[in-house]
Amino acid sequence: MIKKNNVYMGTMPVAWGAEKKIKNITFSITDECNLRCTYCYFTHKNHKNKMTFDIAKKAVDDILSDPSNEIFDGVIWEFIGGEPTLEMQLIDEISDYILYKMYEKEHKWLFCYRFMIGTNGLLYGSKEFQKYIRKHRGNLSVAITIDGTKEKHDLSRIKKDGSGSYDEVKKVIPLWRKQFGADSTKATFSHDDLPYLKDSIINLWNMGIKCVAANIVFEEVWQDGDVEIYKQQLYELANYIIENDLWDKYSVRFFDPNVGTPNTFENMHRNVCGTGVMMAINTNGDYYPCVRFMPSATNNHTFTKLGSISEKISPDKLRAFSILSTKNQSPQKCLECDIAGGCGWCSGHNYDCSSIGTLFERQTFLCEMHKANVEVNKYLWRQYEIIKQRISPYRYKKITTISPFNKYLYIICDSEFPSHCEYTNCQSSLESKSHIYMEKSVVEKVIEYCDNNNFVPVFCGCSSLPDNYYGHQIITYTDLITEKCHIHENYFTQILINIKQINKETNLFGVRDIILTAKASQMRELYDGIEFITSMNFHLNINLAINEMDIDEKEYIRNYKIFLDKLLTLTKIHWNNEDYLNVNIITSEIFANTIRPCGGGFNSYAISPEGKFYICAGFYKLFPDQNIGTIDTGINNKYIEYCDPRKGPLCSECNVRHCRRCVLKNICGTGEYHLPTELQCVLSHIEYEFSRKLSEMINCGEITFPYKYNHRLVKNEHFDPVKKLRGESYPNMGFDDVAKELKI
């Protein structure tokens, strides 16, 4: 059970139509502007260009007649400049025409549309603008940009004569807030105005603008000393929030709980913005993927337009945009960065600043600035936990984010804490040693190490849980559960139990994550235990750790296949009843987008009660003298390249995502860190086969799948990838034929 306060800090407003598929269409009405903002990417261009009504009409006709737009539930018709409110009569005419054509065509967008105007606010109170607002109020959004304090705003947002615009914009803010209930705005910071950051955000809050979507520019403007100024301003802002208890009252994007989390599987395969899905139309009637690709917004590379009012858009022109993602735009250091969350970029800026004019060269000018933001974000939310004695939204995100780049540190609080993973089959070398508990001083050092090095701490056992430190993962061991299981408040808890402990008195109601251990000879009891547990619980995640010592391998494999077959049937029953049972050995393959090994030795480690680091808890139990550092010296892992299966000679050739591979078993069996034993491979491929059968049931509709399903599992023709690499993969035999040949 996790207790959380209501927290507003760091959250951003939900965009209109967020629950639907919305097309965004931007009309660049004019390049003229009544300001000359210092950070504007339009300032060096010709300000005389203006769209005509005829050009706008032809564009609207094209868009509403394009069958490719039928996939969208609704539309945002956006008007920008320059300053769009200089051309309110034109905007009004275009809006009327849009409504007329949607009505004439009986277009579904007529019932799901929005007009949007982004303005500097100078003409907000004009007769023309107010008339337009009254006419379209129910389907209109207006965004006014006010950058912060008068000093900051007037430094950047200046008129043609060099004077500031703050006083004029401030006057219209009350009317804007009254008409639209507006309590959010955007603020942009660059090199010159960075020292005004803290006061600017506070000033906006005091004006009634509770949410500030603040960001720093992507461009290469940063100079020596900017990181220190940025960090100081953020620390001062954080302390202001802490001292005034503003957690539930105001928000700023700098303290978004997502800032500092690693890349997720989902984010790796999607674009960070709507480039290529949205459409921008310049004053000449040319179509672009967004305004940042227009000639008026570029400096170095001229982007080839997608089409125009007289030239249809070719699908090939959109081909590159259809595959844009974090993964194929980013350098490897960005993909593997464990604080990547919240570090953004602009595809148009990438293109313009790339060495050759390509979308696939991400610019990283703000890397050090992002690191500074993450440092202060962690500080702010740590103080929240100390003061409120609750898990913070930041730590909640950190723990619940499913990412291939998460880093975990398993903290062994008690030397006699039982095995909770694949090393359950290893004979401990610690049995003759005295019972050791982690001292509180060591715990505090470990916590500090985790925070400084972006590890998620996982406490194995509860004896040394620190006071007033909230939101960690813990693994709780219980000898016998005969009462309602106690789940620690403010922690994510996994219950570790042995199959012997499951009986009719067991009560696991409310438990969601279980590590269940058993011997290889207990397959029947293991299935009965899972069936019993799932009869009392819904939405249950079970991770199995099976002791496979001293077994007849072929007999065990035969029994294991019977066990998996029964488990597949049980899963089908539960899923069709919407009681979502997830057992790692059969369902994790369905969820995985990439290989998901244990991570021991490359993105997860263990630390002993004495404060020594190990590749995993199993190495501590079996090889206590082979530590890879101490809490005072840090981790020094010379084996890291050999622990990552993605770099192994065998595992890198395998398509099994959820795998039995265990570094400790590898060393004990093959003598190599990165080479699994034959039994590990065979068991993993048998599990894969049952996952594939589950996949087929989903694809044919036999099972109602509760989650997003985005890949099919292909049929393997071997049990062991070693045979595949040696050309012994039985090319003319199916999986069942191979099993028969091997007499299993």
C-alpha positions, 0 to 999 in steps of 0.5 A: 500500500502506497500513501501519497498526498495530493501533489500538483507540483510538476504536473502539466495540463492535459491537452485538449483531445488527449484521449483521442487521435487529433490532427493538428493543422497550423496556419502561419498567417503572417511573418509580421510581428509587433515584437522582436523577441531575442530568442525567436527563430523568425526574427532574422527573416522577411516580415512582409509575407502574409497568407491570402484568403484564397490560399487558406481556402485551397488548403482547407479544401485539400485537408478536408478532402484527404482520405488519409485524415479519416483516421483522426477523431478530431482536429485543432486548427491553429493560427500562428505568426509572426503575431497572428492577431495582426490579421484577425479579419483573415483568421475570422474569415478562415474560421468561418470557411472551415466551419462551412466546409465541415458542415457541407461535407458532414465531416466528423470533425465538425463535432470534435474541433478546436481553434487555437491562437498563440499570441504575445497578448499585445492585441488581446483586448482589441475590438477585433480579437474580443469579437472573435472570442465571443463568436468561438468561445466554446471551441477556442483556446488562446495561449498568451506568452508572458515570460516572468518578471518585468526584467526578464520579459522586457529583456527578451520580448521587446518591441521594434523600438527596443522597449519592453512589452511586459506592462501591456501584456500584464494588463490583459492577463486578468481578462484572459484568465476570466474568459478562459479560466486560464492558469497556465502559460509557457516561459522560455529561458536562454543564456541572457535571462537565466539569472531571472528564472526563479523570480520569473516563475514565482512572479507568474504564480503570484499573477494567478498562473498556477502552472508554468510550462517552462523550458530552456532553448534547444539551440547552442547558446549556452556558455561557461558558467550557465550550468552553475547559474541554472542550478543555483536558480533551480535550487533557490526555486526548490527551497522557495517551494519547500519553505512555503509548502507549495506542493499542492498549489503550483507547478513548473515543468522543471520539477516534473516527476518524469525528469530524470527517469530512464528511457522506457520501452515505449518512449524508445519507439515513438517520436517525442512530438507530432512532427509528420502527423501535424501539418503546417501551412506557410504564407505561400500555401506550402505544406511542412511537417511543422513550423520549424521546417519552414524557410522562415524558421531555418538557418542552415538547411532548407527543408524540401516542402511536403507539398502545397495547395497546387502539389499533392503530398507524396507518401514518400515525403512523409516516409522518414517522419513515419519512423522517427523515434527516440531510438533512431534519432539519438546517439547511444549515450542518450539511449543508455542515459539513466536520467534521460526522462525530460531531456527533449529535442526538436526534430526541426532543430535537429534537421537544421543543425545537423551536419548534413541536413538529416532528421536522424541526428539529434542535437545535444546542446542542453545535455549538461543543463539537463543534468543540472535540472535532474540534480535539483529535481531529485533534491526537491522530491527527497525533501518532500519525502522527509517533510511529508513522510510519503513517497514522492511522485518522482520516486514513484515514477522512478520505481514504476518506470519499466525501462531496459536502462533501469538500475537496481541495487539489491540491499541484503539487510540480513546475511540469512535472508533466503534466496529470491532468484535463480541462485536459489539452486546454489549452496551457500558458503556463508552457512558457517559464518555468524548472522550479520545485519546491516548497520544503520550507518551502512544503510544511510551510505547505501541510500546516498549511493543509490541517489547519487548514482541513479539506482533504485534500492531494493531492500531484501528483508525488513530488519534494516529499513531506514526511518523516514525514507520512503518509496523503496522496493522491498522483498519481504520474507514470511515463514508462514502467512496465516493472517492478512499479509502486512504490506509496509506503507510507503513501500513497493513490496514483493512477498517471498514465500516457499511453496511449502508455506502455502496451505489452506490458512494462507491469506494473500488478499491484497498482495500483488507481487509474489516471488514463489520458490520451489524445488524441481521435484515439486512441480505438482505442488507448485501448480496447486499452490499457484491455483490456490493463490489465484483463487483468492486474488486478482491481478496477480504477478508471480515470479518463480524461482525454481531450485534445479539441483541434483535432478534428472534433466530429461525427466524434469523437462518432461514434468516441466512441460506438463506444468507449463501446459496446465499453467497455460490453461489456467492463464487462459481461464483467468484472462478470459474472466478478466482476472489477470494472472501474470506468471513470469515464465509464460507471460513475460515473453508476451510483454517484452519488447527486448531481451529482459535478463536479470541484469546482474553485473551490468544494470543491477548489483547487490550489496552485502550487510558488510557494505561490499558490492557483488554482481548479484546476491548469489555471488555474495552467498557462493563467492563472498570473497569476490566482491567488486567494490565497497560502499566507500570505494564504489563499484568497480566491475571488470566483468560488466562487458561479459555480464550483458547478454546483449553483447554475448556470443550466444545470447545476442543471436537468440530471439528469446526475450524472457530468459533463464540466463543467470550469470552465477549459473553460467560461471558454475556451469560453463565457466564463462560469465556470458555463456549459459548452460544447455539446461538454461537454454532448453528451459528458456526455449520451452517456456518460449514455446508456451508463450508462443502458444499463448500468443497464437490464442491472443491473435486468433481471439481465443483469449481476451488480452488485457494489455496492448499487444504489438508483436507475434512470436515466431516458431523456433526450430531448436531448443539450444541456440548453440545448435543453431550457430553450429548449423544443427537447428533441424531445418526441416523439423518443427519444435514438437518434432525436435522434442520427440527426437530428443525424447523429452 
